[in-house]
Amino acid sequence: MFFLCSNYAMTRIDRTRIADALLNAPGWARVGLSDPKPWLREDAALELASAILRHAETPKDSEPRQTHLI
């Protein structure tokens, strides 16, 4: 009945995970956000968004004491 809101695989994305995803994104995408060419800024923004999504979809390691709950 509540399949979407009770999905056990859903995780919350916090600031540190987003920052980690951005720091691990390709360098050209991070630099490309400040490029004067609009098409390069758009490509860079899409690449950074993809990096964040890839990072968010990667399961976060659970604490050793919490593994029995999974």
Biopython code that builds the backbone (N, CA, C, O; Angstrom):
import numpy as np
from Bio.PDB.StructureBuilder import StructureBuilder

atoms = [
    (1, "MET", "N", (0.806, -1.187, 0.000)),
    (1, "MET", "CA", (0.000, 0.000, 0.000)),
    (1, "MET", "C", (0.852, 1.256, 0.000)),
    (1, "MET", "O", (0.556, 2.191, -0.743)),
    (2, "PHE", "N", (1.904, 1.305, 0.811)),
    (2, "PHE", "CA", (2.781, 2.463, 0.880)),
    (2, "PHE", "C", (4.143, 2.123, 0.288)),
    (2, "PHE", "O", (5.178, 2.392, 0.899)),
    (3, "PHE", "N", (4.139, 1.542, -0.880)),
    (3, "PHE", "CA", (5.379, 1.056, -1.472)),
    (3, "PHE", "C", (6.395, 2.176, -1.680)),
    (3, "PHE", "O", (7.569, 2.008, -1.350)),
    (4, "LEU", "N", (5.968, 3.309, -2.218)),
    (4, "LEU", "CA", (6.917, 4.370, -2.543)),
    (4, "LEU", "C", (7.517, 5.017, -1.307)),
    (4, "LEU", "O", (8.712, 5.309, -1.285)),
    (5, "CYS", "N", (6.730, 5.240, -0.302)),
    (5, "CYS", "CA", (7.264, 5.938, 0.869)),
    (5, "CYS", "C", (7.928, 5.001, 1.865)),
    (5, "CYS", "O", (8.581, 5.465, 2.799)),
    (6, "SER", "N", (7.782, 3.717, 1.691)),
    (6, "SER", "CA", (8.400, 2.792, 2.635)),
    (6, "SER", "C", (9.463, 1.929, 1.962)),
    (6, "SER", "O", (9.735, 0.814, 2.406)),
    (7, "ASN", "N", (10.052, 2.436, 0.909)),
    (7, "ASN", "CA", (11.089, 1.699, 0.203)),
    (7, "ASN", "C", (12.326, 1.603, 1.096)),
    (7, "ASN", "O", (12.885, 2.624, 1.495)),
    (8, "TYR", "N", (12.749, 0.386, 1.408)),
    (8, "TYR", "CA", (13.872, 0.203, 2.320)),
    (8, "TYR", "C", (15.193, 0.668, 1.720)),
    (8, "TYR", "O", (16.147, 0.904, 2.462)),
    (9, "ALA", "N", (15.277, 0.806, 0.404)),
    (9, "ALA", "CA", (16.525, 1.214, -0.230)),
    (9, "ALA", "C", (16.693, 2.727, -0.313)),
    (9, "ALA", "O", (17.753, 3.210, -0.712)),
    (10, "MET", "N", (15.678, 3.467, 0.053)),
    (10, "MET", "CA", (15.776, 4.920, -0.028)),
    (10, "MET", "C", (16.735, 5.419, 1.045)),
    (10, "MET", "O", (16.704, 4.966, 2.189)),
    (11, "THR", "N", (17.579, 6.350, 0.657)),
    (11, "THR", "CA", (18.513, 6.945, 1.601)),
    (11, "THR", "C", (18.380, 8.455, 1.546)),
    (11, "THR", "O", (17.903, 9.019, 0.562)),
    (12, "ARG", "N", (18.797, 9.079, 2.588)),
    (12, "ARG", "CA", (18.773, 10.536, 2.640)),
    (12, "ARG", "C", (20.152, 11.033, 2.214)),
    (12, "ARG", "O", (21.177, 10.519, 2.662)),
    (13, "ILE", "N", (20.159, 12.026, 1.355)),
    (13, "ILE", "CA", (21.416, 12.605, 0.895)),
    (13, "ILE", "C", (21.724, 13.794, 1.798)),
    (13, "ILE", "O", (20.920, 14.718, 1.909)),
    (14, "ASP", "N", (22.869, 13.770, 2.432)),
    (14, "ASP", "CA", (23.238, 14.897, 3.273)),
    (14, "ASP", "C", (24.337, 15.722, 2.608)),
    (14, "ASP", "O", (24.849, 15.359, 1.549)),
    (15, "ARG", "N", (24.682, 16.816, 3.236)),
    (15, "ARG", "CA", (25.655, 17.752, 2.663)),
    (15, "ARG", "C", (27.002, 17.104, 2.418)),
    (15, "ARG", "O", (27.645, 17.379, 1.405)),
    (16, "THR", "N", (27.433, 16.263, 3.310)),
    (16, "THR", "CA", (28.757, 15.663, 3.140)),
    (16, "THR", "C", (28.791, 14.709, 1.950)),
    (16, "THR", "O", (29.806, 14.619, 1.259)),
    (17, "ARG", "N", (27.695, 13.999, 1.705)),
    (17, "ARG", "CA", (27.661, 13.097, 0.542)),
    (17, "ARG", "C", (27.646, 13.887, -0.761)),
    (17, "ARG", "O", (28.287, 13.489, -1.733)),
    (18, "ILE", "N", (26.917, 15.008, -0.790)),
    (18, "ILE", "CA", (26.911, 15.852, -1.986)),
    (18, "ILE", "C", (28.299, 16.449, -2.207)),
    (18, "ILE", "O", (28.798, 16.461, -3.332)),
    (19, "ALA", "N", (28.918, 16.940, -1.148)),
    (19, "ALA", "CA", (30.261, 17.511, -1.267)),
    (19, "ALA", "C", (31.249, 16.458, -1.758)),
    (19, "ALA", "O", (32.104, 16.753, -2.593)),
    (20, "ASP", "N", (31.142, 15.245, -1.252)),
    (20, "ASP", "CA", (32.018, 14.161, -1.684)),
    (20, "ASP", "C", (31.811, 13.853, -3.161)),
    (20, "ASP", "O", (32.773, 13.627, -3.896)),
    (21, "ALA", "N", (30.553, 13.846, -3.594)),
    (21, "ALA", "CA", (30.262, 13.587, -5.011)),
    (21, "ALA", "C", (30.839, 14.687, -5.889)),
    (21, "ALA", "O", (31.394, 14.406, -6.951)),
    (22, "LEU", "N", (30.711, 15.930, -5.457)),
    (22, "LEU", "CA", (31.250, 17.041, -6.243)),
    (22, "LEU", "C", (32.774, 16.996, -6.311)),
    (22, "LEU", "O", (33.362, 17.248, -7.362)),
    (23, "LEU", "N", (33.401, 16.678, -5.201)),
    (23, "LEU", "CA", (34.864, 16.616, -5.190)),
    (23, "LEU", "C", (35.401, 15.455, -6.014)),
    (23, "LEU", "O", (36.532, 15.512, -6.498)),
    (24, "ASN", "N", (34.607, 14.405, -6.179)),
    (24, "ASN", "CA", (35.036, 13.262, -6.981)),
    (24, "ASN", "C", (34.560, 13.331, -8.422)),
    (24, "ASN", "O", (34.836, 12.427, -9.210)),
    (25, "ALA", "N", (33.847, 14.394, -8.773)),
    (25, "ALA", "CA", (33.393, 14.585, -10.155)),
    (25, "ALA", "C", (34.597, 14.943, -11.038)),
    (25, "ALA", "O", (35.628, 15.389, -10.534)),
    (26, "PRO", "N", (34.462, 14.750, -12.340)),
    (26, "PRO", "CA", (35.565, 15.107, -13.238)),
    (26, "PRO", "C", (35.955, 16.583, -13.095)),
    (26, "PRO", "O", (35.103, 17.458, -12.938)),
    (27, "GLY", "N", (37.244, 16.824, -13.153)),
    (27, "GLY", "CA", (37.752, 18.189, -12.990)),
    (27, "GLY", "C", (37.219, 19.158, -14.031)),
    (27, "GLY", "O", (36.949, 20.319, -13.725)),
    (28, "TRP", "N", (37.065, 18.676, -15.276)),
    (28, "TRP", "CA", (36.599, 19.586, -16.318)),
    (28, "TRP", "C", (35.192, 20.094, -16.006)),
    (28, "TRP", "O", (34.846, 21.223, -16.354)),
    (29, "ALA", "N", (34.383, 19.263, -15.351)),
    (29, "ALA", "CA", (33.018, 19.675, -15.036)),
    (29, "ALA", "C", (33.013, 20.730, -13.934)),
    (29, "ALA", "O", (32.216, 21.668, -13.974)),
    (30, "ARG", "N", (33.890, 20.579, -12.963)),
    (30, "ARG", "CA", (33.957, 21.576, -11.889)),
    (30, "ARG", "C", (34.447, 22.901, -12.420)),
    (30, "ARG", "O", (33.927, 23.952, -12.045)),
    (31, "VAL", "N", (35.441, 22.868, -13.290)),
    (31, "VAL", "CA", (35.974, 24.106, -13.872)),
    (31, "VAL", "C", (35.006, 24.658, -14.917)),
    (31, "VAL", "O", (34.895, 25.873, -15.086)),
    (32, "GLY", "N", (34.311, 23.771, -15.611)),
    (32, "GLY", "CA", (33.413, 24.190, -16.683)),
    (32, "GLY", "C", (32.238, 25.032, -16.231)),
    (32, "GLY", "O", (31.643, 25.733, -17.048)),
    (33, "LEU", "N", (31.885, 24.986, -14.961)),
    (33, "LEU", "CA", (30.782, 25.819, -14.476)),
    (33, "LEU", "C", (31.073, 27.306, -14.602)),
    (33, "LEU", "O", (30.150, 28.112, -14.715)),
    (34, "SER", "N", (32.334, 27.671, -14.583)),
    (34, "SER", "CA", (32.692, 29.093, -14.665)),
    (34, "SER", "C", (33.160, 29.505, -16.063)),
    (34, "SER", "O", (33.669, 30.612, -16.240)),
    (35, "ASP", "N", (32.996, 28.642, -17.037)),
    (35, "ASP", "CA", (33.417, 28.962, -18.401)),
    (35, "ASP", "C", (32.483, 29.997, -19.016)),
    (35, "ASP", "O", (31.286, 29.986, -18.729)),
    (36, "PRO", "N", (33.003, 30.893, -19.860)),
    (36, "PRO", "CA", (32.137, 31.901, -20.486)),
    (36, "PRO", "C", (31.190, 31.336, -21.557)),
    (36, "PRO", "O", (30.195, 31.971, -21.905)),
    (37, "LYS", "N", (31.498, 30.158, -22.067)),
    (37, "LYS", "CA", (30.631, 29.570, -23.096)),
    (37, "LYS", "C", (29.421, 28.905, -22.441)),
    (37, "LYS", "O", (29.583, 28.019, -21.602)),
    (38, "PRO", "N", (28.193, 29.331, -22.822)),
    (38, "PRO", "CA", (27.007, 28.760, -22.178)),
    (38, "PRO", "C", (26.857, 27.257, -22.398)),
    (38, "PRO", "O", (26.400, 26.553, -21.497)),
    (39, "TRP", "N", (27.228, 26.750, -23.569)),
    (39, "TRP", "CA", (27.056, 25.320, -23.830)),
    (39, "TRP", "C", (27.981, 24.492, -22.946)),
    (39, "TRP", "O", (27.622, 23.389, -22.532)),
    (40, "LEU", "N", (29.179, 25.020, -22.653)),
    (40, "LEU", "CA", (30.094, 24.284, -21.785)),
    (40, "LEU", "C", (29.611, 24.316, -20.338)),
    (40, "LEU", "O", (29.750, 23.327, -19.619)),
    (41, "ARG", "N", (29.045, 25.438, -19.906)),
    (41, "ARG", "CA", (28.474, 25.505, -18.549)),
    (41, "ARG", "C", (27.333, 24.510, -18.398)),
    (41, "ARG", "O", (27.217, 23.847, -17.367)),
    (42, "GLU", "N", (26.491, 24.404, -19.420)),
    (42, "GLU", "CA", (25.372, 23.451, -19.364)),
    (42, "GLU", "C", (25.872, 22.011, -19.327)),
    (42, "GLU", "O", (25.372, 21.199, -18.549)),
    (43, "ASP", "N", (26.859, 21.691, -20.168)),
    (43, "ASP", "CA", (27.433, 20.339, -20.151)),
    (43, "ASP", "C", (28.067, 20.029, -18.790)),
    (43, "ASP", "O", (27.926, 18.924, -18.267)),
    (44, "ALA", "N", (28.759, 21.011, -18.232)),
    (44, "ALA", "CA", (29.394, 20.810, -16.932)),
    (44, "ALA", "C", (28.345, 20.601, -15.840)),
    (44, "ALA", "O", (28.513, 19.740, -14.976)),
    (45, "ALA", "N", (27.274, 21.377, -15.873)),
    (45, "ALA", "CA", (26.219, 21.229, -14.870)),
    (45, "ALA", "C", (25.561, 19.857, -14.970)),
    (45, "ALA", "O", (25.267, 19.236, -13.949)),
    (46, "LEU", "N", (25.328, 19.379, -16.190)),
    (46, "LEU", "CA", (24.748, 18.053, -16.367)),
    (46, "LEU", "C", (25.687, 16.961, -15.863)),
    (46, "LEU", "O", (25.242, 15.981, -15.267)),
    (47, "GLU", "N", (26.971, 17.129, -16.100)),
    (47, "GLU", "CA", (27.939, 16.134, -15.626)),
    (47, "GLU", "C", (28.002, 16.119, -14.102)),
    (47, "GLU", "O", (28.084, 15.051, -13.496)),
    (48, "LEU", "N", (27.965, 17.291, -13.481)),
    (48, "LEU", "CA", (27.973, 17.341, -12.022)),
    (48, "LEU", "C", (26.694, 16.735, -11.445)),
    (48, "LEU", "O", (26.739, 16.033, -10.435)),
    (49, "ALA", "N", (25.566, 17.004, -12.080)),
    (49, "ALA", "CA", (24.306, 16.407, -11.621)),
    (49, "ALA", "C", (24.376, 14.887, -11.738)),
    (49, "ALA", "O", (23.910, 14.172, -10.851)),
    (50, "SER", "N", (24.956, 14.394, -12.826)),
    (50, "SER", "CA", (25.111, 12.945, -12.988)),
    (50, "SER", "C", (26.023, 12.358, -11.920)),
    (50, "SER", "O", (25.766, 11.268, -11.409)),
    (51, "ALA", "N", (27.086, 13.080, -11.582)),
    (51, "ALA", "CA", (28.004, 12.603, -10.553)),
    (51, "ALA", "C", (27.304, 12.515, -9.200)),
    (51, "ALA", "O", (27.530, 11.572, -8.441)),
    (52, "ILE", "N", (26.462, 13.487, -8.899)),
    (52, "ILE", "CA", (25.726, 13.465, -7.634)),
    (52, "ILE", "C", (24.742, 12.305, -7.618)),
    (52, "ILE", "O", (24.624, 11.604, -6.614)),
    (53, "LEU", "N", (24.039, 12.099, -8.722)),
    (53, "LEU", "CA", (23.082, 10.993, -8.781)),
    (53, "LEU", "C", (23.773, 9.641, -8.671)),
    (53, "LEU", "O", (23.287, 8.754, -7.970)),
    (54, "ARG", "N", (24.898, 9.474, -9.354)),
    (54, "ARG", "CA", (25.649, 8.215, -9.254)),
    (54, "ARG", "C", (26.082, 7.968, -7.814)),
    (54, "ARG", "O", (25.996, 6.848, -7.311)),
    (55, "HIS", "N", (26.545, 9.017, -7.166)),
    (55, "HIS", "CA", (26.991, 8.891, -5.786)),
    (55, "HIS", "C", (25.819, 8.591, -4.860)),
    (55, "HIS", "O", (25.953, 7.819, -3.910)),
    (56, "ALA", "N", (24.674, 9.202, -5.136)),
    (56, "ALA", "CA", (23.493, 8.990, -4.290)),
    (56, "ALA", "C", (22.946, 7.582, -4.454)),
    (56, "ALA", "O", (22.400, 7.020, -3.505)),
    (57, "GLU", "N", (23.082, 7.006, -5.635)),
    (57, "GLU", "CA", (22.559, 5.662, -5.884)),
    (57, "GLU", "C", (23.468, 4.576, -5.329)),
    (57, "GLU", "O", (23.047, 3.427, -5.195)),
    (58, "THR", "N", (24.710, 4.924, -5.004)),
    (58, "THR", "CA", (25.628, 3.968, -4.412)),
    (58, "THR", "C", (25.238, 3.781, -2.955)),
    (58, "THR", "O", (25.147, 4.761, -2.215)),
    (59, "PRO", "N", (25.008, 2.560, -2.529)),
    (59, "PRO", "CA", (24.586, 2.364, -1.140)),
    (59, "PRO", "C", (25.656, 2.827, -0.159)),
    (59, "PRO", "O", (26.846, 2.567, -0.335)),
    (60, "LYS", "N", (25.209, 3.502, 0.851)),
    (60, "LYS", "CA", (26.106, 3.977, 1.897)),
    (60, "LYS", "C", (26.409, 2.810, 2.833)),
    (60, "LYS", "O", (25.525, 2.025, 3.172)),
    (61, "ASP", "N", (27.659, 2.711, 3.239)),
    (61, "ASP", "CA", (28.040, 1.652, 4.175)),
    (61, "ASP", "C", (27.318, 1.875, 5.498)),
    (61, "ASP", "O", (27.318, 2.975, 6.049)),
    (62, "SER", "N", (26.715, 0.827, 5.984)),
    (62, "SER", "CA", (26.029, 0.945, 7.269)),
    (62, "SER", "C", (27.016, 0.694, 8.400)),
    (62, "SER", "O", (28.065, 0.076, 8.215)),
    (63, "GLU", "N", (26.652, 1.185, 9.561)),
    (63, "GLU", "CA", (27.485, 0.967, 10.727)),
    (63, "GLU", "C", (27.448, -0.518, 11.087)),
    (63, "GLU", "O", (26.424, -1.174, 10.891)),
    (64, "PRO", "N", (28.534, -1.046, 11.601)),
    (64, "PRO", "CA", (28.575, -2.478, 11.920)),
    (64, "PRO", "C", (27.464, -2.906, 12.884)),
    (64, "PRO", "O", (26.972, -4.031, 12.795)),
    (65, "ARG", "N", (27.075, -2.042, 13.783)),
    (65, "ARG", "CA", (26.049, -2.416, 14.752)),
    (65, "ARG", "C", (24.656, -2.432, 14.115)),
    (65, "ARG", "O", (23.732, -3.006, 14.691)),
    (66, "GLN", "N", (24.484, -1.811, 12.930)),
    (66, "GLN", "CA", (23.183, -1.715, 12.309)),
    (66, "GLN", "C", (22.950, -2.749, 11.209)),
    (66, "GLN", "O", (21.856, -2.794, 10.646)),
    (67, "THR", "N", (23.926, -3.566, 10.890)),
    (67, "THR", "CA", (23.785, -4.501, 9.772)),
    (67, "THR", "C", (22.687, -5.536, 10.009)),
    (67, "THR", "O", (22.116, -6.044, 9.043)),
    (68, "HIS", "N", (22.384, -5.853, 11.224)),
    (68, "HIS", "CA", (21.352, -6.847, 11.476)),
    (68, "HIS", "C", (19.954, -6.320, 11.159)),
    (68, "HIS", "O", (19.010, -7.105, 11.075)),
    (69, "LEU", "N", (19.807, -5.026, 10.984)),
    (69, "LEU", "CA", (18.508, -4.443, 10.668)),
    (69, "LEU", "C", (18.194, -4.489, 9.177)),
    (69, "LEU", "O", (17.039, -4.322, 8.786)),
    (70, "ILE", "N", (19.185, -4.708, 8.357)),
    (70, "ILE", "CA", (18.979, -4.668, 6.896)),
    (70, "ILE", "C", (18.330, -5.929, 6.407)),
    (70, "ILE", "O", (18.082, -6.072, 5.210)),
]
sb = StructureBuilder()
sb.init_structure("model")
sb.init_model(0)
sb.init_chain("A")
sb.init_seg("    ")
for serial, (resi, resn, name, xyz) in enumerate(atoms, 1):
    if name == "N":
        sb.init_residue(resn, " ", resi, " ")
    sb.init_atom(name, np.array(xyz, "f"), 0.0, 1.0, " ", f" {name:<3s}", serial, name[0])
structure = sb.get_structure()
